[in-house]
């Protein structure tokens, strides 16, 4: 096949990571993203790292998201459930499970680094997303900086201003960075007035500022995307500051801790948190969630309920 190409207009080079925008690539015909290749990957992928999610139709009801078990379901049947149902498959850290995806992501970021002045990621990772027609991802914010490479189908994405308390309380972001809260956020339809929205087609990629809230709705076709996270000195510095702020707020009951990411105060906060963590004073309690559904390609929506359906899910996508 043709060599992998990432296209980025000159006008977008200085805006990478600073504002939302869409550019193009040529992955839509890559051999890794055919139905046959996806089914084969799903058959051998470590199932403990594969998440099947179903959801409602109201974007304000993130509580309707449900995790579905898929043990014993073949890759072909998982794809059939996606085609016929209302599912989102998160094939997490696909770069660790298959060296071909690792090589692909490396090529993508090598080209990005060559095109964006000053962009020097220290590492990157990826999750393959396979989702049903009309499936959606609820309003949320990711901890890591993200690039979404769209490959098959059509979807609409809404991206909201980052680090703006009108759209996300700072405490929520601290909790997300600390890992004690899932990425979903309270959503109000009025937020859309401040959003930038794009319809993504095969062969396009989208990026936005780190931690910008966003939500996604698929249009009338199966969608396949590669969601990649990248890490730089600046993104890791933000993570250290917000995790330290979480510690100062929840353990030391400090109020209005500054979110400034550079300077002496930021450095001291992160050092104090590091010491506290080594002393076992910054332990976090993670919520545990059980599956509520099971994947069934012949059932309405592609899933059937489990008994005692009381669970919610903490897994989210870009």
C-alpha positions as CSV (number, residue, x, y, z in Angstrom):
1,X,0.0,0.0,0.0
2,X,1.0,3.6,-0.3
3,X,3.3,5.1,2.4
4,X,1.5,6.6,5.4
5,X,1.0,10.3,5.0
6,X,-0.1,12.9,7.5
7,X,-1.2,16.2,5.9
8,X,-1.2,19.4,7.9
9,X,-1.7,22.8,6.3
10,X,0.8,25.5,7.1
11,X,-1.9,27.5,8.8
12,X,-2.4,24.8,11.3
13,X,1.2,24.1,12.3
14,X,1.3,26.9,14.9
15,X,-2.1,25.9,16.3
16,X,-1.4,22.3,17.0
17,X,-2.5,21.6,20.6
18,X,-3.7,25.2,21.0
19,X,-7.1,25.0,19.3
20,X,-9.4,22.4,17.7
21,X,-8.8,21.7,14.0
22,X,-9.1,19.0,11.4
23,X,-6.6,17.8,8.8
24,X,-6.2,14.7,6.6
25,X,-4.3,11.4,6.4
26,X,-4.3,8.4,4.1
27,X,-5.1,5.5,6.5
28,X,-8.6,4.9,5.3
29,X,-7.5,2.0,3.0
30,X,-4.8,0.6,5.3
31,X,-4.8,-3.2,5.6
32,X,-5.0,-3.1,9.4
33,X,-8.5,-1.7,9.3
34,X,-10.4,-4.1,7.1
35,X,-13.1,-6.2,8.6
36,X,-10.9,-9.3,8.3
37,X,-8.0,-7.7,10.0
38,X,-10.2,-6.3,12.8
39,X,-11.9,-9.7,13.4
40,X,-8.5,-11.4,13.6
41,X,-7.2,-8.7,16.0
42,X,-10.2,-9.1,18.3
43,X,-9.8,-12.9,18.3
44,X,-6.3,-12.7,19.8
45,X,-6.5,-9.4,21.7
46,X,-6.2,-9.8,25.5
47,X,-9.9,-9.6,26.5
48,X,-9.2,-8.0,29.9
49,X,-8.1,-4.9,27.9
50,X,-11.1,-4.9,25.5
51,X,-14.1,-3.0,26.7
52,X,-17.6,-3.2,25.1
53,X,-19.9,-0.3,26.0
54,X,-23.5,0.3,25.3
55,X,-25.4,3.5,25.9
56,X,-28.7,5.3,25.8
57,X,-29.8,8.1,23.4
58,X,-29.9,11.1,25.8
59,X,-26.5,12.9,25.9
60,X,-27.3,14.2,29.4
61,X,-27.6,10.6,30.8
62,X,-24.1,9.3,31.1
63,X,-25.5,7.0,33.8
64,X,-27.0,4.9,31.0
65,X,-23.6,3.8,29.8
66,X,-23.1,0.1,30.5
67,X,-20.1,-2.2,30.3
68,X,-20.8,-5.5,28.6
69,X,-18.8,-8.8,29.0
70,X,-17.7,-10.5,25.8
71,X,-15.9,-13.7,26.9
72,X,-16.4,-16.4,24.3
73,X,-17.6,-14.0,21.6
74,X,-15.5,-14.3,18.5
75,X,-14.1,-11.3,16.7
76,X,-16.5,-11.8,13.8
77,X,-19.5,-11.9,16.2
78,X,-18.2,-8.7,18.0
79,X,-18.2,-6.9,14.7
80,X,-21.7,-8.2,13.8
81,X,-22.9,-7.0,17.2
82,X,-21.4,-3.6,16.4
83,X,-23.0,-3.5,12.9
84,X,-26.4,-4.5,14.2
85,X,-26.4,-2.9,17.7
86,X,-25.5,0.2,19.7
87,X,-22.0,-0.6,20.9
88,X,-18.6,1.0,21.3
89,X,-15.6,-1.3,21.4
90,X,-12.4,0.1,23.0
91,X,-9.4,-1.9,22.1
92,X,-7.1,-0.3,24.6
93,X,-3.4,0.0,24.2
94,X,-3.5,-1.8,20.9
95,X,0.1,-0.6,20.4
96,X,1.2,-3.0,23.2
97,X,-0.7,-6.0,21.7
98,X,0.3,-5.7,18.1
99,X,3.7,-4.4,16.9
100,X,2.1,-3.3,13.6
101,X,0.0,-0.7,15.4
102,X,3.0,0.4,17.4
103,X,4.9,1.0,14.1
104,X,1.9,2.8,12.6
105,X,1.6,5.2,15.6
106,X,5.3,5.8,15.5
107,X,5.1,6.8,11.9
108,X,2.2,9.1,12.5
109,X,4.0,11.0,15.3
110,X,7.3,11.1,13.4
111,X,5.4,13.0,10.6
112,X,3.6,15.2,13.1
113,X,6.9,16.1,14.8
114,X,8.4,17.0,11.5
115,X,5.5,19.3,10.6
116,X,4.8,21.0,13.9
117,X,7.5,23.4,15.1
118,X,8.6,22.6,18.6
119,X,6.5,19.4,18.9
120,X,8.6,16.8,20.6
121,X,6.5,14.1,22.1
122,X,8.4,11.8,24.5
123,X,5.9,8.9,24.0
124,X,2.6,8.0,22.5
125,X,0.0,5.2,22.8
126,X,-3.2,4.2,21.0
127,X,-6.7,2.7,21.4
128,X,-8.6,1.3,18.5
129,X,-12.3,2.4,18.5
130,X,-14.9,0.3,16.6
131,X,-18.5,1.6,17.0
132,X,-22.0,1.2,15.8
133,X,-24.1,3.5,13.7
134,X,-25.6,6.2,15.9
135,X,-23.6,5.2,18.9
136,X,-22.2,8.1,21.0
137,X,-19.6,9.0,23.6
138,X,-20.9,11.2,26.4
139,X,-19.6,14.6,27.3
140,X,-16.2,14.1,28.9
141,X,-12.6,15.3,29.2
142,X,-9.5,13.1,28.8
143,X,-6.4,13.5,31.0
144,X,-3.9,13.1,28.1
145,X,-3.5,15.1,25.0
146,X,-5.2,13.4,22.1
147,X,-5.2,13.0,18.3
148,X,-8.2,11.2,16.8
149,X,-7.4,9.5,13.4
150,X,-10.7,8.7,11.7
151,X,-10.7,5.8,9.3
152,X,-14.1,4.5,8.5
153,X,-17.7,5.9,8.7
154,X,-18.8,9.3,9.7
155,X,-19.2,11.0,13.1
156,X,-19.8,14.4,14.5
157,X,-17.7,15.7,17.3
158,X,-18.3,18.7,19.6
159,X,-15.3,20.3,21.3
160,X,-15.7,22.8,24.1
161,X,-13.3,25.4,25.6
162,X,-10.6,23.8,27.8
163,X,-9.9,24.7,31.4
164,X,-13.0,26.8,31.6
165,X,-15.1,26.3,34.7
166,X,-18.3,27.1,32.8
167,X,-17.8,23.7,31.1
168,X,-15.8,21.7,33.7
169,X,-15.1,22.4,37.3
170,X,-11.4,22.4,38.1
171,X,-12.0,19.8,40.9
172,X,-13.4,17.4,38.3
173,X,-10.2,17.7,36.2
174,X,-8.0,17.1,39.3
175,X,-10.0,14.0,40.1
176,X,-9.7,12.8,36.5
177,X,-5.9,13.3,36.6
178,X,-5.8,11.5,39.9
179,X,-7.7,8.5,38.5
180,X,-10.5,8.6,41.1
181,X,-13.2,9.9,38.7
182,X,-14.1,8.6,35.3
183,X,-13.9,11.2,32.4
184,X,-17.7,11.8,32.1
185,X,-18.8,15.3,33.1
186,X,-22.2,17.0,33.7
187,X,-23.6,18.1,30.4
188,X,-26.1,20.8,29.5
189,X,-27.3,21.3,25.9
190,X,-26.6,25.1,26.3
191,X,-22.9,24.2,26.3
192,X,-23.2,23.7,22.6
193,X,-23.3,27.4,22.0
194,X,-19.6,27.6,23.0
195,X,-18.6,24.5,21.1
196,X,-16.7,23.9,17.8
197,X,-18.3,21.1,15.8
198,X,-16.9,19.0,13.0
199,X,-18.3,16.1,10.9
200,X,-15.4,13.7,10.5
201,X,-15.1,11.6,7.3
202,X,-12.7,8.8,6.5
203,X,-9.2,10.2,5.9
204,X,-9.5,13.0,8.4
205,X,-7.8,13.5,11.8
206,X,-8.8,15.9,14.6
207,X,-7.0,17.3,17.6
208,X,-7.9,19.8,20.3
209,X,-6.3,21.4,23.4
210,X,-5.4,19.0,26.2
211,X,-8.4,18.5,28.5
212,X,-10.9,20.2,26.3
213,X,-14.3,18.6,27.0
214,X,-15.9,16.9,24.0
215,X,-18.6,14.5,22.9
216,X,-19.2,12.4,19.8
217,X,-22.2,11.0,17.9
218,X,-21.8,8.5,15.1
219,X,-23.9,9.0,12.0
220,X,-25.5,6.2,10.0
221,X,-22.5,3.8,9.6
222,X,-20.0,1.7,11.5
223,X,-17.1,3.8,12.6
224,X,-13.4,2.9,13.0
225,X,-11.0,5.3,14.5
226,X,-7.5,5.2,16.1
227,X,-7.4,7.4,19.2
228,X,-3.8,8.2,20.2
229,X,-2.5,10.0,23.3
230,X,0.8,11.8,23.3
231,X,3.0,13.0,26.1
232,X,5.4,15.9,26.2
233,X,7.2,17.7,29.0
234,X,4.3,20.2,29.2
235,X,1.5,17.6,29.3
236,X,3.3,15.6,32.1
237,X,3.9,18.9,34.0
238,X,0.2,19.6,33.9
239,X,-0.6,16.1,35.2
240,X,1.8,16.5,38.1
241,X,0.3,19.8,39.1
242,X,-3.3,18.7,39.0
243,X,-2.6,15.4,40.8
244,X,-0.7,17.5,43.5
245,X,-3.7,19.8,43.7
246,X,-6.0,16.9,44.2
247,X,-3.8,15.8,47.1
248,X,-3.7,19.2,48.7
249,X,-7.5,19.6,48.3
250,X,-8.6,16.2,49.5
251,X,-5.9,15.3,52.0
252,X,-4.8,18.6,53.4
253,X,-8.2,20.4,52.9
254,X,-6.5,23.3,51.1
255,X,-8.9,25.7,49.3
256,X,-8.4,27.5,46.0
257,X,-5.1,25.8,45.3
258,X,-3.6,27.6,42.2
259,X,-3.5,25.7,38.9
260,X,-0.4,27.6,37.6
261,X,1.7,24.9,35.9
262,X,5.1,26.7,36.0
263,X,7.1,28.6,38.6
264,X,8.4,27.9,42.1
265,X,5.1,27.3,43.8
266,X,4.1,24.6,41.2
267,X,7.5,22.9,41.6
268,X,7.2,22.9,45.4
269,X,3.7,21.4,45.3
270,X,4.7,18.6,43.0
271,X,7.7,17.8,45.2
272,X,5.6,17.7,48.4
273,X,3.1,15.4,46.7
274,X,5.9,13.2,45.5
275,X,7.3,12.8,49.0
276,X,3.8,12.2,50.4
277,X,3.3,9.5,47.8
278,X,6.5,7.8,48.7
279,X,5.5,7.9,52.4
280,X,2.1,6.3,51.6
281,X,0.2,9.5,52.5
282,X,-1.3,10.0,49.1
283,X,-3.1,6.7,48.5
284,X,-6.1,6.8,46.3
285,X,-9.3,4.7,46.5
286,X,-10.4,3.6,43.0
287,X,-14.0,2.7,42.4
288,X,-14.7,-0.8,41.2
289,X,-17.4,-1.4,38.6
290,X,-18.9,-4.6,37.4
291,X,-20.3,-5.4,33.9
292,X,-24.1,-4.9,33.6
293,X,-24.6,-6.5,30.1
294,X,-23.2,-9.2,27.8
295,X,-22.5,-8.9,24.1
296,X,-25.1,-10.8,22.0
297,X,-25.1,-10.0,18.3
298,X,-28.7,-11.3,18.0
299,X,-30.1,-9.2,20.8
300,X,-31.6,-5.7,20.4
301,X,-28.8,-3.2,20.6
302,X,-26.2,-6.0,20.4
303,X,-26.3,-6.7,24.2
304,X,-28.4,-8.6,26.7
305,X,-28.8,-7.7,30.4
306,X,-27.0,-9.6,33.2
307,X,-28.8,-10.3,36.4
308,X,-28.6,-7.7,39.2
309,X,-28.0,-4.8,36.7
310,X,-26.7,-2.2,39.1
311,X,-23.3,-1.3,37.6
312,X,-22.0,1.7,35.9
313,X,-18.8,2.0,33.8
314,X,-15.7,4.1,34.2
315,X,-14.1,3.6,30.7
316,X,-14.4,6.4,28.2
317,X,-13.0,7.3,24.7
318,X,-12.1,10.5,23.0
